[in-house]
Amino acid sequence: MKFTCTIEILKPKSIVAELFGDPKYLKEYQDTFISKELLSGKVGEDGAISKMLYKMGKGEMELTETIIENKLPDSFYAEYHHKHMDNTMLCTFEALNENTTRYNSEIHYTVFRGFVPKLMAFLFPGMFKKQVDKWLVNFKNFVESN
């Protein structure tokens, strides 16, 4: 399953990319975000592996992020592993003018493990896109208010 979400942010590309690239701001726009812990490599660099925790109902969801290619301020490409699914995320930033940036997030789910995740992806694919759209709107609001 593959989809792209896009939003325009009324701030220069350099500011948008700087705020996107700094993990200390994740909690500002990912409402279920708990923490990010570096497991290997250097923060933000290609090959870095981090554990990310999110609140999920009464429990937590753990993801492993592997940065494939960090070319900020232009793009960021990473792979995410969860016990039930794997996906990649390619985020690109395009200056439309000196004060407006287009942020594209291309998500590609490559593996679903287990009956329930496969069923959810088949019956409710829009649910996955809706979550990414929500975080893009939250990110836009966060960036534009700073």
N, C-alpha and C positions, 0 to 999 in steps of 0.2 A: 504494500500500500504506500502510495507516494502522494504528497500534496505540498502546495506552496502557500504561505501566508505573507501578505505584504501590507506595510503601513508607511505613511509619510509622517516624518517627525520634523517639527519646526525648530530645528537646531542644526548647526554646522556638523558635517560628517565627523570631524575630529572629536567633537564633544560626545556625539552619539557613540562612536566606537570606543572612546575612553571609558565611558560609563558601562557599556556592554562588557568590555574586557576585564573589568575589575570585579572579582567574585564577592567583595564585601557588599556590593549593591544588589545581589540576587534576591535577598529578602524584601527589597523595596518593590519588586514587581512580580515575583513568583510567590504568591500568597501562601503556598504550602511548604515553601523551602525552610529547612531547619539548619543544615550545615554542609560544608564542603571541606574535605580533608585530603591533602596531597598524599598519595601513596608512593609515587616514584616520579623521578624527573624534576624539572623546574617549573614552577607556577607559570601557566600561560604559554609554555613552549611546546613545540611539536613533540609528541611521544609522552607527554606528562599524563599520568593516570591519577584520577581522584575519585574518592568515594563521596557521593552526594546523598543526603537524606532529606526526604519529604514526608510531611504528615499525610497520612492516608486513613481517613476515618479515625478510629481509636488507636491505630497502629502507625507504623512507619514504613516507607518504601525506600529501598536502597538501590541506587544506580551506580554503575561504574562508568566514569567518563574517560575516554582516551582521546586526547587532542591529536588529530591527524595532521592538520595544517592550520597554523595561526598566522594569517597575513593581515591582521588588523593594521590600519583602519579599513582595509578593503573587504576582507572576508575572514571567516572562522569556520572550520570544518572539524567535526568531532563525531565519535561513535559512542553510543550509550548502550550499556548492557544491564538488563534486569533479568531476574530468574524466569520471567514469563515472556520476555520479548527483547529484541535488539533493534536499534534504529540508528540512522545517521542524521546529522543536522548540518546543513550548509547555510550559514548566514552571510549575506552580502550587504554592503552599504554603498549607496550611490548618491553622490552629491547632485541634487537637482538644480540647486543654485547655492549661493554662499550661506543661506540660512535654512535650507530644507534638505533633508536626507530621506531617501527611500531605503527602507529596511526590508529585505526579503529573507524569509526563513523557509528553506526547502527541507522537508522531513521525509525520510524514506524508511519505513518499517521493513526490515529484511527477514525477521524471524518472529513467529508467534509460537510459544511452547504451551501445550496444554489445551484442553477442550474449551474452557471458558474464555481465555484470551482470543483464541481463534474465532469463537462464536461472536464475541464482542466486535472484533474487527470486521467480521462479515455482516452482522446485523446493524451495527452502529458506527460505521467508519467516520461519520461526521463528528462524533464525540471527541475523537483524537484531534481533529482540526479545530474544533471549538475551543479546546484547552489552549492550543498554541495561539489562536487569535486573541484569546483573553489576555495571555501574557504579553503579547505585542501591544495591545491597547494599554495595559498597565505600564509597560516600559515607556511607551510614548508619553503617558501622563507624568511618569517619574522624571524623564529627561526634560520635558518642557517646563516642569515646575522648578527645575534647578537652574 
